[in-house]
């Protein structure tokens, strides 16, 4: 993938966020990763002092080095795991707000490594919450997942629906929501869980078997290779550009009222089928006849995903900055990271 990222900054007219974050010390777990690095960049652009903790297992060191160079004195790195209390303590020192983005993030990988997924995501979130509390932080903003809804047929997904996780990843992320709520109600650590719906955007890795579908499909189509669609292609997702996820985090961190562990959906509020996604990407990339190969449904995958975002609007003032189509255009305009041809055969 490319070594640079596209910084995402909120509108300069949003004085409330700029006033809130100016000179404020915050921490971002997983801040060298895809969403975390965009969030780190936006926070630094607003004037915050950002302490990143990342073990660099799922990110490039050049990404965080680029941010440190771009925002001298505003971005620092603690290279370590969220499972290491000493590293967390160092990263969270003097931080008022902790944005918890670090996780093992793949459903397929969680089916292959269920115990490690549970260990990193569930115990890791517990240690993040405990370290945030011990450091004197006043708010924890957690990257939760829409996978908590599982295979419920009711659409759109609302936060008051029963959870039906289908994979170790979904179970582990749902457990993190309970950690956030317990630390909010039991220990007084303000917290909120943002249930992300299929985040995509610039800088997302495309060359892994676990890469998100838009980045992977775009790179394969651009390379003239076939894309593998699991199932019939009529499954749907609420694809959400990373700008929206960053905006939701900024609003959550700056929310004036107490947050008691609430859960809110972060999406665009629209669903797109996988087949339609392939057509949209092919049209934009000038591929007349995209090669599509179908494979059996993957264990742990949900059929449909579509967010009701009313609760996020009511609690945080969240509204999507970019629609799916606008986000897709912005991602493609930024350039698609090529896939290493040596790993194309491993991706599907």
SEMI-175433 format. One record per residue (C-alpha): residue number from 1; x, y, z; residue in three letters. Coordinates in pm, whole numbers, plus 50000, padded with zeros to 5 digits. Last residue first. Example, Ala and Ser with C-alpha at 12.3 -4.5 7.8 and 13.67 -1.06 7.14 Angstrom:
<sites>
<site num="2" px="51367" py="49894" pz="50714" residu="SER"/>
<site num="1" px="51230" py="49550" pz="50780" residu="ALA"/>
</sites>
This chain:
<sites>
<site num="348" px="48914" py="48604" pz="49803" residu="UNK"/>
<site num="347" px="49280" py="48690" pz="49825" residu="UNK"/>
<site num="346" px="49549" py="48423" pz="49824" residu="UNK"/>
<site num="345" px="49587" py="48420" pz="49447" residu="UNK"/>
<site num="344" px="49654" py="48793" pz="49446" residu="UNK"/>
<site num="343" px="49938" py="48751" pz="49697" residu="UNK"/>
<site num="342" px="50233" py="48740" pz="49461" residu="UNK"/>
<site num="341" px="50072" py="49005" pz="49241" residu="UNK"/>
<site num="340" px="50125" py="49256" pz="49521" residu="UNK"/>
<site num="339" px="49802" py="49448" pz="49516" residu="UNK"/>
<site num="338" px="49812" py="49809" pz="49400" residu="UNK"/>
<site num="337" px="49699" py="50090" pz="49630" residu="UNK"/>
<site num="336" px="49411" py="50269" pz="49465" residu="UNK"/>
<site num="335" px="49436" py="50642" pz="49402" residu="UNK"/>
<site num="334" px="49295" py="50938" pz="49593" residu="UNK"/>
<site num="333" px="49033" py="50991" pz="49325" residu="UNK"/>
<site num="332" px="48915" py="50636" pz="49391" residu="UNK"/>
<site num="331" px="48858" py="50703" pz="49761" residu="UNK"/>
<site num="330" px="48684" py="51034" pz="49697" residu="UNK"/>
<site num="329" px="48453" py="50879" pz="49438" residu="UNK"/>
<site num="328" px="48361" py="50592" pz="49670" residu="UNK"/>
<site num="327" px="48294" py="50837" pz="49952" residu="UNK"/>
<site num="326" px="48062" py="51040" pz="49733" residu="UNK"/>
<site num="325" px="47872" py="50726" pz="49628" residu="UNK"/>
<site num="324" px="47843" py="50599" pz="49986" residu="UNK"/>
<site num="323" px="47727" py="50939" pz="50109" residu="UNK"/>
<site num="322" px="47980" py="51175" pz="50268" residu="UNK"/>
<site num="321" px="47961" py="51384" pz="50586" residu="UNK"/>
<site num="320" px="47714" py="51145" pz="50746" residu="UNK"/>
<site num="319" px="47519" py="51297" pz="51035" residu="UNK"/>
<site num="318" px="47614" py="51287" pz="51402" residu="UNK"/>
<site num="317" px="47469" py="51533" pz="51654" residu="UNK"/>
<site num="316" px="47606" py="51316" pz="51932" residu="UNK"/>
<site num="315" px="47308" py="51170" pz="52119" residu="UNK"/>
<site num="314" px="47019" py="51250" pz="51883" residu="UNK"/>
<site num="313" px="47216" py="51202" pz="51562" residu="UNK"/>
<site num="312" px="47375" py="50882" pz="51689" residu="UNK"/>
<site num="311" px="47031" py="50752" pz="51788" residu="UNK"/>
<site num="310" px="46882" py="50831" pz="51447" residu="UNK"/>
<site num="309" px="47149" py="50638" pz="51258" residu="UNK"/>
<site num="308" px="46945" py="50333" pz="51153" residu="UNK"/>
<site num="307" px="47212" py="50127" pz="50987" residu="UNK"/>
<site num="306" px="47181" py="49870" pz="50709" residu="UNK"/>
<site num="305" px="47354" py="49531" pz="50709" residu="UNK"/>
<site num="304" px="47228" py="49224" pz="50529" residu="UNK"/>
<site num="303" px="47336" py="48860" pz="50501" residu="UNK"/>
<site num="302" px="47583" py="48832" pz="50789" residu="UNK"/>
<site num="301" px="47919" py="48659" pz="50753" residu="UNK"/>
<site num="300" px="48030" py="48417" pz="51026" residu="UNK"/>
<site num="299" px="48102" py="48126" pz="50795" residu="UNK"/>
<site num="298" px="48166" py="48240" pz="50441" residu="UNK"/>
<site num="297" px="47906" py="48187" pz="50170" residu="UNK"/>
<site num="296" px="48028" py="47960" pz="49891" residu="UNK"/>
<site num="295" px="48236" py="48109" pz="49608" residu="UNK"/>
<site num="294" px="48144" py="48316" pz="49305" residu="UNK"/>
<site num="293" px="48388" py="48443" pz="49045" residu="UNK"/>
<site num="292" px="48345" py="48785" pz="48888" residu="UNK"/>
<site num="291" px="48548" py="48922" pz="48597" residu="UNK"/>
<site num="290" px="48454" py="49281" pz="48530" residu="UNK"/>
<site num="289" px="48341" py="49348" pz="48174" residu="UNK"/>
<site num="288" px="48379" py="49713" pz="48077" residu="UNK"/>
<site num="287" px="48637" py="49816" pz="48337" residu="UNK"/>
<site num="286" px="48664" py="50195" pz="48326" residu="UNK"/>
<site num="285" px="48758" py="50233" pz="48693" residu="UNK"/>
<site num="284" px="48442" py="50422" pz="48782" residu="UNK"/>
<site num="283" px="48217" py="50179" pz="48598" residu="UNK"/>
<site num="282" px="48395" py="49876" pz="48743" residu="UNK"/>
<site num="281" px="48366" py="50014" pz="49096" residu="UNK"/>
<site num="280" px="47994" py="50081" pz="49060" residu="UNK"/>
<site num="279" px="47930" py="49740" pz="48903" residu="UNK"/>
<site num="278" px="48123" py="49559" pz="49178" residu="UNK"/>
<site num="277" px="47933" py="49755" pz="49446" residu="UNK"/>
<site num="276" px="47603" py="49667" pz="49282" residu="UNK"/>
<site num="275" px="47688" py="49297" pz="49308" residu="UNK"/>
<site num="274" px="47790" py="49342" pz="49672" residu="UNK"/>
<site num="273" px="47454" py="49499" pz="49751" residu="UNK"/>
<site num="272" px="47434" py="49855" pz="49880" residu="UNK"/>
<site num="271" px="47242" py="49965" pz="50190" residu="UNK"/>
<site num="270" px="47176" py="50320" pz="50309" residu="UNK"/>
<site num="269" px="47187" py="50484" pz="50652" residu="UNK"/>
<site num="268" px="47538" py="50618" pz="50606" residu="UNK"/>
<site num="267" px="47686" py="50442" pz="50906" residu="UNK"/>
<site num="266" px="47774" py="50490" pz="51271" residu="UNK"/>
<site num="265" px="47526" py="50312" pz="51496" residu="UNK"/>
<site num="264" px="47505" py="50413" pz="51862" residu="UNK"/>
<site num="263" px="47573" py="50230" pz="52190" residu="UNK"/>
<site num="262" px="47543" py="50411" pz="52522" residu="UNK"/>
<site num="261" px="47808" py="50357" pz="52790" residu="UNK"/>
<site num="260" px="47692" py="50633" pz="53022" residu="UNK"/>
<site num="259" px="47797" py="50942" pz="52830" residu="UNK"/>
<site num="258" px="47774" py="51266" pz="53028" residu="UNK"/>
<site num="257" px="47673" py="51569" pz="52825" residu="UNK"/>
<site num="256" px="47905" py="51806" pz="52639" residu="UNK"/>
<site num="255" px="47999" py="51567" pz="52355" residu="UNK"/>
<site num="254" px="48359" py="51646" pz="52253" residu="UNK"/>
<site num="253" px="48494" py="51293" pz="52232" residu="UNK"/>
<site num="252" px="48173" py="51169" pz="52074" residu="UNK"/>
<site num="251" px="48173" py="51445" pz="51813" residu="UNK"/>
<site num="250" px="48533" py="51376" pz="51716" residu="UNK"/>
<site num="249" px="48466" py="51003" pz="51702" residu="UNK"/>
<site num="248" px="48160" py="51047" pz="51481" residu="UNK"/>
<site num="247" px="48352" py="51274" pz="51243" residu="UNK"/>
<site num="246" px="48629" py="51019" pz="51211" residu="UNK"/>
<site num="245" px="48379" py="50744" pz="51130" residu="UNK"/>
<site num="244" px="48210" py="50965" pz="50871" residu="UNK"/>
<site num="243" px="48538" py="51054" pz="50701" residu="UNK"/>
<site num="242" px="48616" py="50681" pz="50692" residu="UNK"/>
<site num="241" px="48351" py="50632" pz="50425" residu="UNK"/>
<site num="240" px="48059" py="50410" pz="50521" residu="UNK"/>
<site num="239" px="47936" py="50105" pz="50330" residu="UNK"/>
<site num="238" px="47600" py="49995" pz="50471" residu="UNK"/>
<site num="237" px="47625" py="49639" pz="50343" residu="UNK"/>
<site num="236" px="47409" py="49409" pz="50135" residu="UNK"/>
<site num="235" px="47395" py="49042" pz="50039" residu="UNK"/>
<site num="234" px="47280" py="49007" pz="49680" residu="UNK"/>
<site num="233" px="47619" py="48885" pz="49562" residu="UNK"/>
<site num="232" px="47508" py="48523" pz="49533" residu="UNK"/>
<site num="231" px="47745" py="48385" pz="49795" residu="UNK"/>
<site num="230" px="48105" py="48495" pz="49839" residu="UNK"/>
<site num="229" px="48213" py="48721" pz="49557" residu="UNK"/>
<site num="228" px="48565" py="48667" pz="49429" residu="UNK"/>
<site num="227" px="48704" py="48941" pz="49208" residu="UNK"/>
<site num="226" px="48881" py="48851" pz="48887" residu="UNK"/>
<site num="225" px="49203" py="49026" pz="48789" residu="UNK"/>
<site num="224" px="49255" py="49315" pz="48549" residu="UNK"/>
<site num="223" px="49484" py="49496" pz="48792" residu="UNK"/>
<site num="222" px="49234" py="49779" pz="48837" residu="UNK"/>
<site num="221" px="48964" py="49523" pz="48905" residu="UNK"/>
<site num="220" px="49183" py="49355" pz="49168" residu="UNK"/>
<site num="219" px="49273" py="49683" pz="49341" residu="UNK"/>
<site num="218" px="48912" py="49802" pz="49348" residu="UNK"/>
<site num="217" px="48785" py="49468" pz="49477" residu="UNK"/>
<site num="216" px="49035" py="49461" pz="49764" residu="UNK"/>
<site num="215" px="48981" py="49821" pz="49873" residu="UNK"/>
<site num="214" px="48604" py="49778" pz="49857" residu="UNK"/>
<site num="213" px="48598" py="49436" pz="50031" residu="UNK"/>
<site num="212" px="48797" py="49514" pz="50343" residu="UNK"/>
<site num="211" px="49126" py="49330" pz="50362" residu="UNK"/>
<site num="210" px="49141" py="48994" pz="50537" residu="UNK"/>
<site num="209" px="49314" py="48798" pz="50259" residu="UNK"/>
<site num="208" px="49561" py="49089" pz="50256" residu="UNK"/>
<site num="207" px="49677" py="49317" pz="49977" residu="UNK"/>
<site num="206" px="49412" py="49589" pz="49976" residu="UNK"/>
<site num="205" px="49508" py="49797" pz="50278" residu="UNK"/>
<site num="204" px="49287" py="50100" pz="50347" residu="UNK"/>
<site num="203" px="49481" py="50420" pz="50284" residu="UNK"/>
<site num="202" px="49186" py="50610" pz="50140" residu="UNK"/>
<site num="201" px="48843" py="50484" pz="50239" residu="UNK"/>
<site num="200" px="48623" py="50214" pz="50381" residu="UNK"/>
<site num="199" px="48420" py="50152" pz="50699" residu="UNK"/>
<site num="198" px="48173" py="49866" pz="50695" residu="UNK"/>
<site num="197" px="47916" py="49981" pz="50954" residu="UNK"/>
<site num="196" px="48082" py="50100" pz="51275" residu="UNK"/>
<site num="195" px="47900" py="50059" pz="51606" residu="UNK"/>
<site num="194" px="48028" py="50353" pz="51810" residu="UNK"/>
<site num="193" px="48042" py="50266" pz="52180" residu="UNK"/>
<site num="192" px="48027" py="50547" pz="52437" residu="UNK"/>
<site num="191" px="48205" py="50610" pz="52764" residu="UNK"/>
<site num="190" px="48240" py="50838" pz="53064" residu="UNK"/>
<site num="189" px="48456" py="50662" pz="53324" residu="UNK"/>
<site num="188" px="48254" py="50671" pz="53649" residu="UNK"/>
<site num="187" px="48378" py="50337" pz="53780" residu="UNK"/>
<site num="186" px="48066" py="50122" pz="53788" residu="UNK"/>
<site num="185" px="47836" py="50295" pz="53540" residu="UNK"/>
<site num="184" px="48095" py="50405" pz="53285" residu="UNK"/>
<site num="183" px="48332" py="50114" pz="53346" residu="UNK"/>
<site num="182" px="48043" py="49870" pz="53305" residu="UNK"/>
<site num="181" px="47916" py="50038" pz="52988" residu="UNK"/>
<site num="180" px="48259" py="50037" pz="52823" residu="UNK"/>
<site num="179" px="48317" py="49674" pz="52923" residu="UNK"/>
<site num="178" px="47974" py="49579" pz="52790" residu="UNK"/>
<site num="177" px="48060" py="49735" pz="52455" residu="UNK"/>
<site num="176" px="48387" py="49542" pz="52454" residu="UNK"/>
<site num="175" px="48193" py="49216" pz="52486" residu="UNK"/>
<site num="174" px="48014" py="49309" pz="52165" residu="UNK"/>
<site num="173" px="48350" py="49346" pz="51993" residu="UNK"/>
<site num="172" px="48462" py="49002" pz="52113" residu="UNK"/>
<site num="171" px="48138" py="48830" pz="52015" residu="UNK"/>
<site num="170" px="48145" py="48986" pz="51667" residu="UNK"/>
<site num="169" px="48506" py="48881" pz="51613" residu="UNK"/>
<site num="168" px="48434" py="48531" pz="51744" residu="UNK"/>
<site num="167" px="48165" py="48506" pz="51476" residu="UNK"/>
<site num="166" px="47785" py="48500" pz="51450" residu="UNK"/>
<site num="165" px="47682" py="48769" pz="51699" residu="UNK"/>
<site num="164" px="47305" py="48789" pz="51762" residu="UNK"/>
<site num="163" px="47238" py="49107" pz="51960" residu="UNK"/>
<site num="162" px="46873" py="49185" pz="52033" residu="UNK"/>
<site num="161" px="46747" py="49508" pz="51871" residu="UNK"/>
<site num="160" px="46750" py="49831" pz="52074" residu="UNK"/>
<site num="159" px="47046" py="49972" pz="51879" residu="UNK"/>
<site num="158" px="46856" py="49969" pz="51555" residu="UNK"/>
<site num="157" px="46944" py="49784" pz="51236" residu="UNK"/>
<site num="156" px="46745" py="49890" pz="50931" residu="UNK"/>
<site num="155" px="46618" py="49632" pz="50868" residu="UNK"/>
<site num="154" px="46487" py="49322" pz="51046" residu="UNK"/>
<site num="153" px="46637" py="48996" pz="50921" residu="UNK"/>
<site num="152" px="46858" py="48940" pz="51227" residu="UNK"/>
<site num="151" px="47166" py="48755" pz="51108" residu="UNK"/>
<site num="150" px="47425" py="48909" pz="51339" residu="UNK"/>
<site num="149" px="47344" py="49238" pz="51509" residu="UNK"/>
<site num="148" px="47682" py="49250" pz="51687" residu="UNK"/>
<site num="147" px="47852" py="49259" pz="51346" residu="UNK"/>
<site num="146" px="47769" py="49631" pz="51352" residu="UNK"/>
<site num="145" px="48099" py="49680" pz="51531" residu="UNK"/>
<site num="144" px="48238" py="49881" pz="51822" residu="UNK"/>
<site num="143" px="48514" py="50142" pz="51809" residu="UNK"/>
<site num="142" px="48514" py="50273" pz="52166" residu="UNK"/>
<site num="141" px="48525" py="50633" pz="52290" residu="UNK"/>
<site num="140" px="48649" py="50646" pz="52651" residu="UNK"/>
<site num="139" px="48606" py="50966" pz="52853" residu="UNK"/>
<site num="138" px="48743" py="51126" pz="53172" residu="UNK"/>
<site num="137" px="49103" py="51009" pz="53166" residu="UNK"/>
<site num="136" px="49264" py="51000" pz="53511" residu="UNK"/>
<site num="135" px="49543" py="50760" pz="53423" residu="UNK"/>
<site num="134" px="49388" py="50479" pz="53628" residu="UNK"/>
<site num="133" px="49056" py="50510" pz="53446" residu="UNK"/>
<site num="132" px="49219" py="50503" pz="53104" residu="UNK"/>
<site num="131" px="49433" py="50208" pz="53213" residu="UNK"/>
<site num="130" px="49126" py="50015" pz="53328" residu="UNK"/>
<site num="129" px="48937" py="50087" pz="53009" residu="UNK"/>
<site num="128" px="49235" py="49992" pz="52790" residu="UNK"/>
<site num="127" px="49291" py="49676" pz="52995" residu="UNK"/>
<site num="126" px="48929" py="49571" pz="52948" residu="UNK"/>
<site num="125" px="48948" py="49651" pz="52578" residu="UNK"/>
<site num="124" px="49255" py="49430" pz="52544" residu="UNK"/>
<site num="123" px="49091" py="49148" pz="52739" residu="UNK"/>
<site num="122" px="48803" py="49151" pz="52491" residu="UNK"/>
<site num="121" px="48974" py="49234" pz="52164" residu="UNK"/>
<site num="120" px="49314" py="49074" pz="52204" residu="UNK"/>
<site num="119" px="49206" py="48762" pz="52395" residu="UNK"/>
<site num="118" px="48884" py="48704" pz="52203" residu="UNK"/>
<site num="117" px="49063" py="48732" pz="51871" residu="UNK"/>
<site num="116" px="49347" py="48513" pz="51995" residu="UNK"/>
<site num="115" px="49101" py="48245" pz="52100" residu="UNK"/>
<site num="114" px="48907" py="48254" pz="51773" residu="UNK"/>
<site num="113" px="49205" py="48237" pz="51536" residu="UNK"/>
<site num="112" px="49073" py="48090" pz="51209" residu="UNK"/>
<site num="111" px="48714" py="48211" pz="51253" residu="UNK"/>
<site num="110" px="48854" py="48540" pz="51383" residu="UNK"/>
<site num="109" px="49057" py="48574" pz="51064" residu="UNK"/>
<site num="108" px="48739" py="48546" pz="50858" residu="UNK"/>
<site num="107" px="48563" py="48813" pz="51073" residu="UNK"/>
<site num="106" px="48857" py="49052" pz="51052" residu="UNK"/>
<site num="105" px="48931" py="49338" pz="51292" residu="UNK"/>
<site num="104" px="49186" py="49226" pz="51547" residu="UNK"/>
<site num="103" px="49161" py="49539" pz="51755" residu="UNK"/>
<site num="102" px="49293" py="49890" pz="51821" residu="UNK"/>
<site num="101" px="49048" py="50179" pz="51777" residu="UNK"/>
<site num="100" px="49001" py="50296" pz="52138" residu="UNK"/>
<site num="99" px="48980" py="50675" pz="52148" residu="UNK"/>
<site num="98" px="49094" py="50785" pz="52495" residu="UNK"/>
<site num="97" px="49007" py="51131" pz="52628" residu="UNK"/>
<site num="96" px="49167" py="51336" pz="52906" residu="UNK"/>
<site num="95" px="49521" py="51222" pz="52844" residu="UNK"/>
<site num="94" px="49782" py="51319" pz="53107" residu="UNK"/>
<site num="93" px="49959" py="50982" pz="53069" residu="UNK"/>
<site num="92" px="49758" py="50754" pz="52841" residu="UNK"/>
<site num="91" px="50048" py="50632" pz="52626" residu="UNK"/>
<site num="90" px="50277" py="50555" pz="52922" residu="UNK"/>
<site num="89" px="50004" py="50375" pz="53116" residu="UNK"/>
<site num="88" px="49907" py="50179" pz="52807" residu="UNK"/>
<site num="87" px="50265" py="50067" pz="52753" residu="UNK"/>
<site num="86" px="50292" py="49958" pz="53118" residu="UNK"/>
<site num="85" px="49960" py="49772" pz="53102" residu="UNK"/>
<site num="84" px="50066" py="49566" pz="52798" residu="UNK"/>
<site num="83" px="49765" py="49401" pz="52632" residu="UNK"/>
<site num="82" px="49700" py="49718" pz="52434" residu="UNK"/>
<site num="81" px="50030" py="49636" pz="52265" residu="UNK"/>
<site num="80" px="50335" py="49855" pz="52228" residu="UNK"/>
<site num="79" px="50511" py="50119" pz="52026" residu="UNK"/>
<site num="78" px="50428" py="50440" pz="52209" residu="UNK"/>
<site num="77" px="50403" py="50704" pz="51941" residu="UNK"/>
<site num="76" px="50382" py="51084" pz="51950" residu="UNK"/>
<site num="75" px="50175" py="51335" pz="51754" residu="UNK"/>
<site num="74" px="50141" py="51708" pz="51828" residu="UNK"/>
<site num="73" px="50502" py="51819" pz="51867" residu="UNK"/>
<site num="72" px="50566" py="51804" pz="51497" residu="UNK"/>
<site num="71" px="50242" py="51750" pz="51304" residu="UNK"/>
<site num="70" px="50346" py="51640" pz="50955" residu="UNK"/>
<site num="69" px="50660" py="51461" pz="51075" residu="UNK"/>
<site num="68" px="50473" py="51270" pz="51346" residu="UNK"/>
<site num="67" px="50198" py="51193" pz="51095" residu="UNK"/>
<site num="66" px="50447" py="51060" pz="50840" residu="UNK"/>
<site num="65" px="50614" py="50851" pz="51109" residu="UNK"/>
<site num="64" px="50272" py="50706" pz="51188" residu="UNK"/>
<site num="63" px="50222" py="50595" pz="50829" residu="UNK"/>
<site num="62" px="50584" py="50494" pz="50781" residu="UNK"/>
<site num="61" px="50549" py="50237" pz="51061" residu="UNK"/>
<site num="60" px="50303" py="50052" pz="50842" residu="UNK"/>
<site num="59" px="49996" py="49899" pz="51000" residu="UNK"/>
<site num="58" px="49851" py="49572" pz="51122" residu="UNK"/>
<site num="57" px="50122" py="49454" pz="51362" residu="UNK"/>
<site num="56" px="50240" py="49809" pz="51431" residu="UNK"/>
<site num="55" px="50213" py="49754" pz="51809" residu="UNK"/>
<site num="54" px="50016" py="50077" pz="51834" residu="UNK"/>
<site num="53" px="49976" py="50340" pz="52105" residu="UNK"/>
<site num="52" px="49929" py="50694" pz="51980" residu="UNK"/>
<site num="51" px="49950" py="51006" pz="52198" residu="UNK"/>
<site num="50" px="49781" py="51299" pz="52026" residu="UNK"/>
<site num="49" px="49826" py="51664" pz="52129" residu="UNK"/>
<site num="48" px="49518" py="51834" pz="51990" residu="UNK"/>
<site num="47" px="49529" py="52133" pz="51755" residu="UNK"/>
<site num="46" px="49238" py="52051" pz="51528" residu="UNK"/>
<site num="45" px="49483" py="51921" pz="51267" residu="UNK"/>
<site num="44" px="49624" py="51690" pz="51533" residu="UNK"/>
<site num="43" px="49278" py="51545" pz="51596" residu="UNK"/>
<site num="42" px="49214" py="51502" pz="51224" residu="UNK"/>
<site num="41" px="49548" py="51327" pz="51169" residu="UNK"/>
<site num="40" px="49495" py="51094" pz="51464" residu="UNK"/>
<site num="39" px="49148" py="51005" pz="51336" residu="UNK"/>
<site num="38" px="49282" py="50924" pz="50991" residu="UNK"/>
<site num="37" px="49558" py="50720" pz="51153" residu="UNK"/>
<site num="36" px="49313" py="50531" pz="51371" residu="UNK"/>
<site num="35" px="49082" py="50440" pz="51085" residu="UNK"/>
<site num="34" px="49357" py="50265" pz="50887" residu="UNK"/>
<site num="33" px="49611" py="50178" pz="51153" residu="UNK"/>
<site num="32" px="49882" py="50393" pz="51313" residu="UNK"/>
<site num="31" px="49647" py="50514" pz="51585" residu="UNK"/>
<site num="30" px="49564" py="50163" pz="51702" residu="UNK"/>
<site num="29" px="49488" py="50309" pz="52043" residu="UNK"/>
<site num="28" px="49437" py="50684" pz="52018" residu="UNK"/>
<site num="27" px="49519" py="50908" pz="52315" residu="UNK"/>
<site num="26" px="49420" py="51267" pz="52387" residu="UNK"/>
<site num="25" px="49592" py="51581" pz="52517" residu="UNK"/>
<site num="24" px="49392" py="51897" pz="52457" residu="UNK"/>
<site num="23" px="49586" py="52193" pz="52309" residu="UNK"/>
<site num="22" px="49293" py="52277" pz="52079" residu="UNK"/>
<site num="21" px="49042" py="51992" pz="52098" residu="UNK"/>
<site num="20" px="48740" py="52180" pz="52232" residu="UNK"/>
<site num="19" px="48794" py="52504" pz="52041" residu="UNK"/>
<site num="18" px="48841" py="52319" pz="51712" residu="UNK"/>
<site num="17" px="48535" py="52108" pz="51779" residu="UNK"/>
<site num="16" px="48317" py="52408" pz="51857" residu="UNK"/>
<site num="15" px="48456" py="52620" pz="51574" residu="UNK"/>
<site num="14" px="48327" py="52397" pz="51300" residu="UNK"/>
<site num="13" px="48390" py="52647" pz="51023" residu="UNK"/>
<site num="12" px="48730" py="52497" pz="50952" residu="UNK"/>
<site num="11" px="48545" py="52189" pz="50834" residu="UNK"/>
<site num="10" px="48674" py="51865" pz="50981" residu="UNK"/>
<site num="9" px="49010" py="51734" pz="50872" residu="UNK"/>
<site num="8" px="49092" py="51407" pz="50703" residu="UNK"/>
<site num="7" px="49453" py="51356" pz="50605" residu="UNK"/>
<site num="6" px="49507" py="51142" pz="50296" residu="UNK"/>
<site num="5" px="49762" py="50881" pz="50382" residu="UNK"/>
<site num="4" px="50115" py="50829" pz="50260" residu="UNK"/>
<site num="3" px="50312" py="50507" pz="50235" residu="UNK"/>
<site num="2" px="50103" py="50359" pz="49958" residu="UNK"/>
<site num="1" px="50000" py="50000" pz="50000" residu="UNK"/>
</sites>
